[in-house]
Amino acid sequence: MKRVAIIGGGISGLSAAWELKKKKIPFILFEATDQCGGAIRTLHEAGCLIEAGPNSLSGPHPELDRLINELDLATEVCPADAHASNRFIVRDGQPIALPRSFAEFITTPLFSTPAKWRLLKEPFIRSQSAPGETLAAFTERRLGSEPLTYALNPFVSGIYAGDPDRLSAAAAFPTLIEMEREHGSLLRAMMHRSKKQRASGKPRSPRTIYTFKEGMQTLPNRLAEKIGSDAIKTHHPIEDIEALSSGEWKIADEVFSDLLLTLPTHAQSQLVTPFDLTFFDAIRYPAVTSLSLLYDRNQLTHPLNGFGMLIPACENRFILGVLFPSSIFPNRAPENKILLTVFIGGDRDPDRALLPRDQLLPHVEKDLQELLGLQGAPHHISTHRWVDAIPQYTAEIEPVHHQLTLLEATHLGLYFAGNYRDGISITNAILSGRNAAERIIENQSTGKESGATPTLDEENNL
């Protein structure tokens, strides 16, 4: 009998389980902790709704929209406040809003006049990305040094908690490489896309940021509810995996035809398996700590009229950046109070994230005093430390992806999914799980097994 074992109850594992559930394919999802959802955690403390992990989703995205509708969550969606559209970048100790139009770009003090002229010259730069090019090198080559310093550097710290000098352009942002390859220019590619959209006669859907009324944990909770407790085993860590001579897998004294691993790579490398996973050690997960801080509104002089504030490395601040949750979404803090979420560590300085809270707080408060006009102490502090936070898409990750493809091709019924493989966003992690489930479904329906020995031609195409 065909039955699937899913190890890991994060959003990728849940997404895969949901697809199998819809196709009535038996499975068991094993989760080591007391609840599914991985890094997605919503807490209710001091009258606040606090996100310990991811803060929001970005749309529109057809697959994400489809999942929300399937889970009957459309009425639970909570869009970001339109007045919170500013993204602040610190330059010379001052938070400056990123320009959102050409007119704002012309007048913004975020970039110097020579840097603005250099940006406008981008369509005329004739160069191509070399293999192994870093994201920093790509950006400086196409856009110049100031956009790298005051736009990309803080942006990457906000998304990846990463360093553009280490991230691979092709692995971390493959769309940029495609735009340059197809159009010879990023600006030309954007103009082509805009022209194509106008020619289609369909209005372009505006980009939206949203969460759920009761927070991000609504999504994994609803998935687990729909999947059913009979198919999910929490408090059930898996330590070893056995390959049987029948081509099946033995896990927790049960036999399965297919195995899907969705754990973070640092957790997978601790498993006892019949295949070598030491290549996963090449993927780095820097530590990140977030402090959610509650203040009276009059304790800060900055209007907080935006999504948050990111800080370039050259500003030499202790923190990576700050989100303004109570400005973005309703009911995140009591009336006349404001909630800030501050991030420390990442690939810039992972050791900072490991400091005790009483050592973190003075440095955090100093930055908030000088950048946002903070006065006084917080009424409540919620601390969340992720020792292994976000996989870094450096050049080392591409050989890892190759090894994964080879393992799936040479081992019967073995699959991998997660944010280390198909992108770090929640949407990418959902799609990674769904795509793995669809391959399982297809292979089971056709009788084709992923572990069939590849032909010479197949091996050359890996």
N, C-alpha and C positions, 0 to 999 in steps of 0.2 A: 504493500500500500504506500502511495506517495504521501509523505508528510515532511514538513519543513521545520527546521529549528532556526529561530532568529535569536542571536545572542546580542543583547543590547537594546534597552527600551528608550533610547533617545528618539528624536523626531524622525530620523531615517528608519530606525527599526519599526516604529509605529506606522509610518507611511507604507512600508513594505507589507506589514501585517494587514493593514486596511485593504490593500489591493488583493491580497490572497483571500481575505474574508469575503470580498465581493464575488470572487470566482469560486467560492466554496472549496478551496484547497486547504486541507487540515494543516495546522501549524501550532507550535508552542513558542511564545516569546519569553526569553529568560532575562530578567532584570535583577541586578545585584542589590539595588537599594529598595526602599519601601514604596517608591512611586516612579512612574515613567515620566519622561520628559527631558532627561539629561540636564543640560545647562539652563533650560527654560524653567524658571522658578519665580513665582509671584508670592509676595509676603504681605500680610496686613499687620502693621505695627504703628502705634501712636496715632491712630486715625489716618494713616497713610497707606497707599497702595504702592508697594516698592518692588521693582524688578531686580532680582539678584543676578539675572543673566541678560539675554537679549531684550531690548526695550520696545521694538516695534517691527512691523512688516512694511514692505514697500510694494506698491502696485501701480497700475494694474498688471497682473500676470495671469494668463488664462488657466494655468494648472493650479495655481494657488486659489484663484476664484472658484474653480471647479470643486476643489476640496472643501472650501468653506461652505459652498452650497450643499454638497453631499452630507456634510456634518450638521446641517441646519443651524449654521452659525451666523448667517447674514444679518440677523437682527441684533447680534451681539457685537458687531463691528463698531469700533469707536475711532473716527477719523481725527487726525491732528487738527488743532486749532489753526485756522488760516492765518492768524496774526503771529504764529510761531514759525514763520517761514525763513527768518534770518538764520544764517549760519555764521558765527563769529570766528574770526581768526585773529590771534594776537600778533601784532607787529609793534616793536619798540614799546612794549609794555601796555599797549592799548588794544582792546577788542574792536575789530573792524568787521563790519558785515561784508560777506562775499557779494560781489556784484551779481545781480540777477537779470540784467539786461545790458545791451550795448551801451546805452546812455550811462548806466551806473558804472560800467567798466571804464569808460572814458574819464570819469571823475573820481573814481575810488583812490584813496591814498594807500590801498593795500599793495599796489604795484607802482614802481617809478615810471616816468614817461618813457625812458629807453626800454624798459621791460614791456610796456604796452606796445611799442612799435615792433619789438622783437616777436611778440605774440602774433601780430597782424601779418608778419612775414612768413608764418608757418606754411601756408599753401605753396610757397615757392622754394621750400627746402627739399632738395633732391637727395634723399638718403634712405637707406633701408635698415631694418633691425638685423643685427648680426646674431647668430646662435649664442645663447647664454647671456644676452644683454639684460642688465638689471633694469628695474623699473626707473630708478634714478637716472641712469644713462639714457634710457629712451626718452624720458621727459625733458631732460636738459638738451638733448639733441634736437628735439622737435619744437620745444616751447621756450627754452632758455632757463637760466639759473634761478630767477626769482619765482616763477611759477612752481619750480621744484621745491624751493625753500619755503614759500608762504602759501602754497596750495596743496601740492601733492604730499609733501612730508606730513603735515598735520592730518590730511585726509586719510593717509595710510595708517597713521597711528590710531585714528578713530575707528577704522574698519577692521584692520588686521591686528591692532596693537603692534604693528610691524615697522620695519626699517626699509625704505625704498632702495637703499644701497645693497640690501641683501635679497629682497624679493625679485623673482624672475618676472620680467615683463610678459613673456609668453605664457607662463603658468598662472600668474596672479590676475592678469588682465588681458586674456587672449583677444578680446574684442578690439583692443587698441592695435594689436599687431595686424589683425584682419583689415581694419580700417586703412592703415597705412599701405598694406599690400595691395588692396583693391583700388584705392583712390589716390595713393601717393601723398595723402595729407589727411589729418584729423578733421580740419575745418571743411575741406572738400567733402569728406565722407558725411559729415553732419548736414551740409547743404544738400547733398544728393538724397539723403534720407528724408529731409524736409520736403524737397521737390517731389519725391515719389509719393509721400503722404498726401500732398495737395492734389496730385494727379489722380489718386485713387478716389477722390471725392468724399472720403470718410474723414470726419473730424478726428484729430488726434486726442486720444484719451489723456487727460492730465495726470502727471505722476502724483501719487498720493502716499502719505505715510499714515499708518493706522495701527491700532492694537485692538483689544477687546475690552468691553466695559469692566470686566473683572480681572483684566490683566492678561498677559501673554500665556500664562499657564492654562487658560481656557482651552487653547488648541490641543495640547497633548492630553489634557483631562478628557475632552470630548472624544478624541480618537480612542483612548483606552476604554471609555464607556461603550462606544459603538462596537469595538472589537470584542469586548466581553471578558469578564474575569476568568472564565474557564480556559481561555487561550493565553493568558498572561500569568507567569509565575514571578512575582516579586520576591525580594529577600532570597534570591536564588543565584548567587554568583557561580559562574562556570570556571573551573580551573584547568580542566583537560578535555581534549577532544581525541577520540579514537577512530581511526579509519578501519572498517571491517573488510574482510576479504570479499564480501558480497558487493562491495562498492558503496555500502551505506556508511552512515556516521553514528557512532555511539556517544551520546551526551547525557550526563546525569542519569545513567542506567536506562536510557531510552534510545530507540533506534529511529533514525530519520533518513529519508532519501536525499534530502537537500539541506545544505547548511549556508546560512547568510550571517556574516559577521559585520556588525555595525558599531562595534566599540571603537573608541579613540585608539589610534595606533599604539600609544604608550601602554594601554591596557591589553591590547592584543599580543604585544610582544612578551607579556607575562604568562600567557597561556602555554600549556604543554600541548603541542600539536604534532601531527605526523608530517608537517611541512615546515620549512624554515621561514620564520617571520622576522629574523634579526635585521633585515633590510629596513624595517620600519623605524629603526633607531635613527635613521637619517633625517626624519621629520622632527623639527623642533617646535615645542609648545612653550613659549615664554609665560611666566607667571603674570597675572593681573589681579589687582585688588580694587574693589569699588567701595566707596563710602557714600551711603545715602544720608544726607544731612538735612534736618528740619530746622527752619528759622522763622521768626516773624518777618513779615514782608518789609517792614521798615528797617531791618538790620542790614539791608543791601541797598546801595545807591544805584546800581545798574538796573535798568527797566526789565531785564530778562525777557525781552521781546523777540524770542527766537527759539530755535531748537536746542542750541547749546554753543559751546565755545571750545575750539581746538587750539593747541599750542604747538607751534613749530619747535623742533629741537634746538634751533639756534637761539631761542629766547631763554634757554637755560633755566627753565622752571622745574619744580619738583613734580608737578602733575602733568598728565597727558592731555587732559581736557575735562570738561564739565557738561553734563546734560541738564536741561531745565524741565524735568518731568511735569511739574505743576503748571508750567506755561504751555506745554505741548498738549496734554490731555486733561479732561475734567476729573474731579474727584481723586486726585493724586495726593492731596494734602488738605488739612482742615482749612476753613475759611480764614483769610488774612494770614495764612502761613504759606511758605514756599519750600519746595523740596528740590534739592540739588543732588545729583549723582556724580561723584568725582572719581576719575580713574587714575591709577598709579601703576607703574611698572612697564609691562610689555617688553618688546625686543630692545627698546632703548636702554632700559635699566631694570631687568627682571628682579634683581635682588631687592630693590626698593619695595616691591609688592609683598615681600616676605617679612618685612619689619612688623613688630607689634603695633597695634593701633595707637598706643600712647606715644610712640615715636613717629608715626605717620601724621597724626593730627596737627602738631605745631607747624609742620611744613605745608600741609594742605591749607591751613587757615592763613598762613602768610601769603600764599599765592592768591587766595580768595579776597583777602583784604586789599591787595595791591591791584588786582584785576577787576573785581566786581564791587569794591567798596564795602566789604563785609565789616561789621562791628559786632562784637559779642560772641558768645558761645552758642552752639546748637542746642536745641531742646531735645533732640533725639538723634542717635547715630546707629546706623545699621551697617555692619561690615560683612563683605562677601569676598572671600579670597579663592581664586582659581589658580592652583599651583601649576596646572597644565591647561592653559586657557584656549588658545586658538592655534591651529596648525599653520605654520609659515610656508607659503608657496615659494620657496627658494629654488635654485637650480637643482638641488638634491631631490626635490619631490618628483621630477619627471622620470628618473630611473625607477623610483618606487612605483609609479603608475604602470610602467612597463612590466615590472615584476608581478604586479597584481594581475595584469592581463594574462601573463604567462601561467600563473598559478591557476587561474580560472579555466584556462584552456587545457590544462594537463591533469586536473583533479576532478573527479566525478562529483557533480552536484555542489560545487563550491562557489560562493559568491561573496563579494565585498561591497559595502556601501557606506557612505558617511561624508562629513564635511572635509576630510582629508583627501577626497578623491574627485569630487565634482563641484567644489566651490564652498566657501565658508558660510554663506548666508543661509538663513532658515529655509528659504525657498529652494536653494540648491540642494540642501540636505534632504528636503522632502522629495525632490525629483530623483535624487540618488537612490533613495529607498524604493521609490516607485519603479524606476527603471530596472533595478535588480529583481523586483517582484515580477515585472513583465517578462524578463528573461527566463525566470523560473517557470512561469505559466506557459510561455511559448515552448520551452524545452520539454515540459511535461506533456503538453498537448500533441506535439509532433513526435515524441519519443526520442528526440535528439538530446543527448547529454552534453553538458558543458565540459565534462572531463574526457571526452573522446580525444584520442591522441591526434594532434594536429598534423596535417600533411606538411610537406616542405614548403609549399606555397603559402599555407596559413601561417607557418612559423615566420616566414620572411615578411609577412604583413603585420606582425605584432607590433 
